Amino acid sequence: MTVNLYTAQQVRELDRIAIEDHGIDGFELMQKAARFAFRTFVKQWDGCKQIYVFCGSGNNAGDGYIFAGIAKKRGFRVSLYFISPPENLKKDALLAYQYCIENGVECLPFTKKSDAVLSADQDMVIIDALLGTGLNAEVSGLYKKAILLCNQSKAPTLAIDIPSGLSADTGQALGIAIEAKCTATFIGLKRGMLTARGQHYCGDIFYDDLDITENIYSQVPVDAKLLNLPTLLKNLKPRNADMHKGQCGHVLLIGGDRGYGGAILMAAESAARIGAGLVSVATQSEHVSALLSRQPEIMVKTVTNTGQLLPLLAKATVIVIGPGLGQSAWSEQMLLFALKSMKPIVIDADALNLICINPSWVLHAEHILTPHPGEAARLLGTETAIIQEDRFKAVQALQKKWGGSVLLKGSGSLITHEDQSVTVCPYGNPGMATGGMGDVLSGILGALLAQGLNKGFALELAVCLHANAADIAADKNGQRGLLATDVIPIARLLLNDKPVE
């Protein structure tokens, strides 16, 4: 199933089309949103006794006012604090406030002195309806104070539509943002919720389309989609009964300069386990015995010069270069000749840094760049913080400058190709913040390419397979101490549709 991701402006356009062009009542939509948020709340906190609702202005506040009214009708203790005076509310938001009052909710102003509005009741939940998707400036004033108060509380927070202060487009906090336990969002999934800091601030995300029909969605084109591993795996064709190793491709991995043997070993092992017919490694002599001891199925060659590399390049279906490559003269020569081979190539780690140093080297359309934010910053001649400020913009800029396909790693990894559309990986966890994860991913990607998958499909499947396997490993044994090699056997099981115990 394909899931579209929207900017804040695109969601507003969906809302406008539904109301103005299709005659859907705006207040009815607001009620549906509040009811969905309330259902989400009940499922998450059935033992809650006290609810604190924080409202700002506009439609997001309207959702909060209706939520409070519903909760009061259902017998919950409800305290509501508003920042924007209710008399300033307009249209549907004003109707929502009136509904709230009619149901007996006491609405109080949040002021500079409102430090103790949250009680010490352990069975309480905070409802965030302060700022919606329209925010485009840094949070300040009472809104900032209210967000700080909520974040400092021990009570969990449910954000309505989006955590207040989080950019719906980029996934970055605009100064400060609500750290929600979960988020009830609707009409369209906002792309910023799935990348950068978005997943941190949103917590668990629950979505409802509020019965918006497909003909409305079809009127708003999007260029970002959310990936789904089960869907990708369904598109993976089974192997023919008479298949042999020559039909499964030959991956050549180049790397492992002196002192960096572990990276190329992990990349090679993952390439073998994900199904490449043949796996070769071109590396320094000191790593040969370790590679053969760990994985005797891999063909390991000592390569000290380009003359020894050329016959290996000729036999390869796909090249993976970068794991443990280093930045020595040897490293430069390995990369230069790998690029000259014009074979499909995965460029990772130090190979990316060498491209920055040698921008005149020619890349061809069959290459895939896999930078993390720091490497991406070097490729674009900027700072890591700038990359993270707008990852969608950054990944498209990388593709425009360097061509081919680009994977921008990180929380909510992004993929783009020549058409500049972006797909987002929803999997992954903080336990992946450890050495070797990228090397394993490169090996997985190389193996899938070698088996004949087209570049775009192979990249999307590799990223999701790798990240989902890491999630399973973290769920089983915890995020702390998760190793890159823990991911390999799980990825193999997922790829073969086998149960993971």
C-alpha positions in Angstrom: 0.0 0.0 0.0 1.4 3.4 -1.0 1.0 6.2 1.6 1.4 9.8 0.4 3.2 12.3 2.6 2.1 15.9 2.5 3.5 19.4 3.3 1.5 21.6 5.6 0.3 23.6 2.5 -0.9 20.5 0.7 -2.9 19.4 3.8 -4.5 22.8 3.9 -5.4 22.5 0.2 -7.0 19.1 0.9 -9.0 20.7 3.7 -10.1 23.6 1.4 -11.1 21.3 -1.5 -13.1 19.1 0.9 -15.0 22.1 2.3 -15.3 24.5 -0.6 -15.5 22.3 -3.6 -17.2 19.2 -2.2 -19.5 20.8 0.4 -18.1 19.0 3.4 -19.0 20.9 6.6 -15.8 22.2 8.3 -17.2 21.8 11.7 -18.2 18.2 11.0 -14.5 17.6 9.9 -13.4 19.2 13.1 -15.7 16.9 15.1 -14.4 13.8 13.3 -10.8 14.9 14.1 -11.6 15.4 17.8 -13.4 12.1 18.0 -10.5 10.2 16.4 -8.1 11.9 18.9 -10.4 10.9 21.7 -10.5 7.3 20.6 -6.8 7.3 20.4 -6.6 8.7 23.9 -8.9 6.0 25.3 -7.0 3.2 23.7 -3.7 4.5 25.1 -4.8 5.5 28.6 -7.9 3.7 29.7 -7.0 4.3 33.4 -6.6 8.0 33.1 -8.7 10.1 35.5 -7.6 13.7 34.8 -7.1 15.4 31.4 -5.4 18.7 30.9 -6.1 20.3 27.5 -4.0 23.2 26.2 -5.5 25.2 23.4 -4.1 27.9 21.2 -6.1 29.5 18.3 -7.5 28.4 15.0 -8.6 24.9 14.0 -6.1 23.1 16.1 -7.5 24.8 19.2 -11.0 23.8 17.8 -10.0 20.2 17.8 -8.9 20.6 21.4 -12.1 22.3 22.6 -14.2 19.5 21.1 -12.0 16.9 22.6 -12.5 18.5 26.0 -16.2 18.5 25.5 -16.3 14.9 24.5 -14.2 13.9 27.5 -16.3 15.8 29.9 -19.5 14.1 28.5 -17.8 10.7 29.1 -17.2 11.5 32.7 -13.5 12.5 32.7 -12.2 15.3 34.9 -11.1 17.9 32.4 -9.1 21.1 32.9 -8.7 23.3 29.8 -6.2 26.2 29.5 -6.3 28.6 26.5 -3.6 31.0 25.3 -5.6 32.8 22.7 -8.8 34.4 24.2 -11.9 32.6 23.0 -13.5 35.8 21.8 -10.8 35.9 19.2 -11.9 32.5 17.7 -13.6 32.5 14.4 -16.0 30.2 12.5 -15.6 26.5 13.3 -13.1 27.1 16.1 -15.7 29.4 17.8 -18.4 26.7 17.4 -16.0 24.2 19.0 -15.5 26.5 22.0 -19.2 26.9 22.4 -19.6 23.1 22.3 -16.9 22.8 25.0 -18.7 25.3 27.2 -22.1 23.7 26.6 -20.7 20.4 28.0 -19.6 22.0 31.2 -15.9 22.3 30.7 -14.3 25.2 32.7 -11.9 27.1 30.4 -9.2 29.2 32.0 -6.6 31.5 30.6 -3.0 30.3 30.6 -0.8 33.2 31.9 2.7 34.0 32.9 1.9 32.8 36.4 0.4 29.5 35.4 3.3 27.4 36.6 1.2 25.0 38.7 -1.7 24.2 36.4 -0.7 20.6 36.2 -1.5 18.6 39.4 0.6 15.9 40.8 -2.0 13.3 39.8 -0.2 10.3 38.4 -3.2 9.3 36.3 -3.3 12.3 34.1 -2.7 13.0 30.4 -2.0 16.2 28.6 -3.7 17.0 25.3 -1.7 19.3 23.0 -3.9 21.6 20.8 -1.7 24.6 21.0 -0.2 25.0 17.5 -1.2 23.2 14.3 0.6 22.8 11.0 0.5 26.5 10.1 3.4 27.4 12.3 6.3 29.0 10.3 8.2 30.9 12.9 10.0 30.1 16.2 7.7 29.4 19.1 7.7 32.3 21.7 5.8 33.9 24.5 3.1 31.9 26.3 3.2 29.2 23.7 6.8 28.5 24.6 6.0 28.6 28.3 3.1 26.1 27.9 5.2 23.7 25.8 8.0 23.8 28.4 5.5 23.1 31.2 4.1 20.1 29.3 7.5 18.7 28.5 8.6 19.1 32.1 5.6 17.3 33.4 5.8 13.5 34.2 2.4 13.1 32.5 2.3 11.8 28.9 1.1 14.0 26.1 -1.2 13.3 23.2 -0.6 15.7 20.4 -3.6 16.5 18.2 -2.6 16.5 14.5 1.1 17.4 15.1 3.2 18.2 18.2 3.1 21.9 18.7 6.3 23.6 17.6 7.3 20.8 15.1 7.6 21.8 11.5 5.2 19.7 9.4 7.5 20.1 6.4 11.0 19.5 7.8 10.7 17.5 11.0 12.6 20.1 13.0 11.5 21.9 16.1 10.9 25.6 15.6 12.8 26.5 18.7 10.9 24.1 21.0 8.3 21.4 20.4 6.0 19.2 22.4 7.5 15.8 23.2 4.5 13.7 22.7 3.9 10.1 23.7 1.7 9.7 20.7 0.1 11.8 18.0 -3.3 11.6 16.5 -3.1 13.0 13.0 -5.6 13.2 10.1 -6.5 14.0 6.5 -2.8 13.6 5.4 0.4 12.3 7.0 2.8 15.2 7.3 6.2 14.4 5.9 8.1 16.2 8.7 6.6 13.7 11.2 8.6 10.9 9.7 12.2 12.3 9.4 14.7 14.4 11.3 13.4 15.0 14.9 9.9 14.2 13.8 9.7 10.7 15.2 11.2 11.8 18.5 8.6 14.5 19.0 5.6 12.6 17.6 6.0 9.3 19.5 3.6 6.7 18.2 1.6 8.0 15.2 -2.1 7.2 14.7 -3.7 8.3 11.4 -7.3 8.7 10.1 -8.4 10.2 6.8 -11.7 11.5 8.3 -13.5 9.9 5.4 -11.9 12.2 2.8 -12.6 10.6 -0.6 -10.0 9.5 -3.1 -11.2 12.1 -5.7 -10.3 14.8 -3.3 -6.8 13.4 -2.7 -6.3 13.0 -6.4 -6.5 16.8 -6.8 -3.4 17.4 -4.7 -0.2 16.0 -6.3 2.5 14.9 -4.0 6.2 14.1 -4.4 6.9 12.2 -1.2 5.7 8.8 -0.2 6.1 6.5 2.8 7.7 3.1 2.1 6.3 -0.2 3.4 8.4 -3.3 3.7 5.6 -5.9 3.2 4.6 -4.2 0.0 8.2 -4.1 -1.3 8.7 -7.8 -0.4 5.5 -8.7 -2.3 7.1 -7.2 -5.4 10.2 -9.5 -5.1 9.9 -12.3 -7.6 10.8 -15.9 -6.4 13.8 -17.6 -7.9 13.4 -20.0 -10.8 13.9 -23.6 -9.9 16.9 -23.9 -12.3 18.7 -20.7 -11.2 22.5 -20.9 -10.7 25.0 -18.6 -9.1 25.9 -16.9 -12.3 22.3 -15.6 -12.6 22.5 -14.2 -9.0 25.2 -11.6 -9.8 28.7 -11.0 -8.7 29.3 -8.2 -6.1 32.8 -6.8 -5.9 33.4 -4.9 -2.6 36.4 -2.6 -2.5 37.7 -1.3 0.8 39.5 -2.2 3.9 42.6 0.0 3.8 45.2 -0.8 6.5 43.6 -0.8 9.9 40.0 -0.7 8.5 39.3 -4.4 7.9 36.1 -4.7 9.9 34.0 -2.5 7.7 34.7 -4.4 4.5 34.2 -7.7 6.3 30.7 -6.8 7.5 29.7 -5.4 4.0 30.9 -8.6 2.3 29.1 -10.9 4.8 25.8 -9.1 4.4 26.2 -9.3 0.6 26.6 -13.0 0.8 23.8 -13.5 3.2 21.3 -11.5 1.1 21.8 -13.7 -1.9 24.5 -12.5 -4.2 25.7 -15.4 -6.4 29.3 -14.5 -5.9 31.0 -12.1 -3.6 34.6 -10.8 -4.1 36.6 -8.4 -2.0 39.5 -6.3 -3.0 41.4 -5.2 0.1 44.8 -4.9 1.7 46.8 -8.1 2.5 46.5 -7.8 6.2 42.7 -8.4 6.1 42.7 -11.5 3.9 43.0 -14.2 6.6 40.3 -12.6 8.8 37.8 -12.4 5.9 38.4 -16.0 4.9 38.2 -17.2 8.5 34.9 -15.3 9.1 33.3 -16.1 5.7 35.1 -18.7 3.5 32.5 -18.4 0.8 33.9 -14.9 -0.1 36.7 -14.6 -2.6 39.3 -12.3 -1.1 42.0 -10.7 -3.2 45.0 -8.7 -2.1 45.0 -5.6 -4.3 47.9 -3.2 -4.0 47.6 -1.5 -7.5 45.1 -0.9 -10.2 46.6 -3.6 -12.4 45.4 -6.2 -9.9 42.0 -4.4 -9.6 41.1 -4.3 -13.3 40.4 -8.1 -13.8 38.2 -8.0 -10.7 36.2 -5.0 -12.1 35.7 -6.8 -15.4 34.1 -9.8 -13.7 31.8 -7.8 -11.4 28.1 -7.2 -11.9 27.9 -4.5 -9.2 30.6 -2.6 -7.3 30.4 -1.5 -3.7 33.1 0.8 -2.6 33.7 2.8 0.6 33.6 0.5 3.6 36.9 0.9 5.4 38.3 2.5 2.2 40.2 5.3 3.9 41.6 8.3 2.1 45.1 7.3 1.1 46.6 7.3 -2.3 45.6 3.6 -2.6 42.0 4.5 -1.7 41.9 7.2 -4.4 43.2 4.9 -7.1 40.7 2.2 -6.2 37.8 4.6 -6.4 39.0 6.3 -9.6 39.3 3.0 -11.5 36.0 1.7 -10.1 34.2 4.8 -11.5 36.0 4.3 -14.8 34.6 0.8 -15.1 31.1 2.3 -15.7 29.5 -0.6 -13.7 26.6 -0.1 -11.4 28.2 1.2 -8.2 27.3 1.9 -4.6 29.4 4.7 -3.2 29.6 4.9 0.6 31.7 6.1 3.5 35.2 7.4 2.6 34.4 7.0 -1.1 32.0 9.8 -0.7 34.6 11.9 1.0 37.1 11.2 -1.8 34.5 12.4 -4.3 34.3 15.7 -2.4 38.1 16.0 -2.7 38.0 15.1 -6.4 34.9 16.8 -7.8 36.1 16.4 -11.4 35.8 12.6 -11.3 32.9 11.6 -13.6 29.9 9.8 -12.0 27.5 8.0 -14.3 23.8 7.4 -14.0 24.1 3.9 -12.5 25.6 5.1 -9.2 24.0 5.3 -5.8 25.3 7.7 -3.1 24.6 6.7 0.5 25.7 9.6 2.7 24.9 10.2 6.4 24.2 13.9 7.2 27.9 14.7 7.8 28.9 13.2 4.5 26.0 14.9 2.8 27.2 18.3 4.2 30.6 17.7 2.6 29.1 16.7 -0.7 27.1 20.0 -0.8 29.8 22.2 0.8 27.7 23.1 3.8 27.2 22.2 7.5 25.5 19.1 8.9 23.0 21.4 10.8 21.9 22.8 7.4 21.3 19.4 6.0 19.2 18.5 9.0 17.2 21.7 8.9 15.5 20.4 5.7 16.4 16.9 4.8 13.9 16.8 1.9 15.6 19.8 0.3 19.0 18.4 1.0 18.5 15.0 -0.6 17.1 16.6 -3.7 20.0 19.0 -3.8 22.4 16.1 -3.6 20.7 14.3 -6.5 20.7 17.5 -8.6 24.4 18.1 -8.0 25.7 14.5 -8.3 23.1 12.7 -10.3 22.1 9.0 -9.9 20.1 7.9 -6.9 20.7 9.2 -3.4 20.0 7.8 0.1 20.2 10.3 2.9 20.6 8.2 6.0 19.4 9.1 9.5 16.1 9.0 11.4 13.6 8.7 8.6 16.0 7.9 5.8 15.2 9.6 2.5 15.7 8.3 -1.0 15.4 10.2 -4.3 16.1 9.5 -7.9 16.3 11.4 -11.2 12.7 12.4 -11.0 13.3 14.2 -7.7 10.4 12.3 -5.9 11.3 11.3 -2.4 10.5 8.1 -0.5 10.8 7.8 3.3 11.8 4.8 5.4 9.5 4.5 8.5 11.7 2.0 10.2 14.9 2.3 12.4 15.8 3.1 15.9 18.4 4.8 18.0 20.2 1.5 18.6 21.5 1.8 15.0 23.7 4.6 16.1 26.8 2.3 16.1 29.7 1.6 13.8 29.2 -0.8 10.9 25.5 -0.2 10.3 26.2 1.6 7.0 28.6 -1.1 5.9 26.0 -3.8 6.4 23.5 -1.7 4.4 25.9 -1.3 1.6 26.4 -5.0 1.3 22.7 -5.6 1.4 22.2 -3.1 -1.4 25.0 -4.5 -3.5 23.5 -8.0 -3.2 20.0 -6.9 -4.3 21.4 -5.0 -7.3 23.5 -8.0 -8.3 20.4 -10.2 -8.3 18.9 -8.0 -11.1 16.6 -5.7 -9.1 16.3 -2.2 -10.7 18.2 0.5 -8.9 15.2 2.3 -7.3 13.5 -0.9 -6.1 16.8 -2.3 -4.8 17.6 0.8 -2.8 14.2 1.1 -1.2 14.1 -2.6 -0.3 17.6 -2.5 1.1 16.9 0.5 3.3 13.7 -0.9 4.7 15.0 -4.4 5.1 18.0 -3.2 7.0 16.1 -0.8 9.3 13.2 -3.2 10.0 15.7 -6.0 10.9 17.4 -3.5 13.3 14.0 -2.8 14.9 13.3 -6.5 15.4 16.8 -7.0 16.9 16.2 -4.0 19.2 12.8 -5.2 20.3 14.3 -8.6 21.2 17.4 -7.6 23.1 17.3 -3.8 23.5 18.6 -0.8 21.6 21.8 -0.5 23.7 24.5 -2.8 22.5 22.8 -3.5 19.2 25.6 -4.5 16.7 25.6 -4.1 13.0 26.2 -7.8 12.5 23.0 -8.6 14.6 21.0 -7.2 11.7 22.3 -9.6 9.0 20.6 -12.9 10.0 17.3 -11.1 10.6 17.4 -9.3 7.3 17.9 -12.7 5.6 14.9 -14.2 7.3 12.7 -11.2 6.4 13.9 -11.4 2.8 12.9 -15.0 2.6 9.6 -14.5 4.4 10.7 -16.7 7.2 9.5 -16.2 10.8 11.9 -14.3 13.1 12.0 -15.8 16.5 
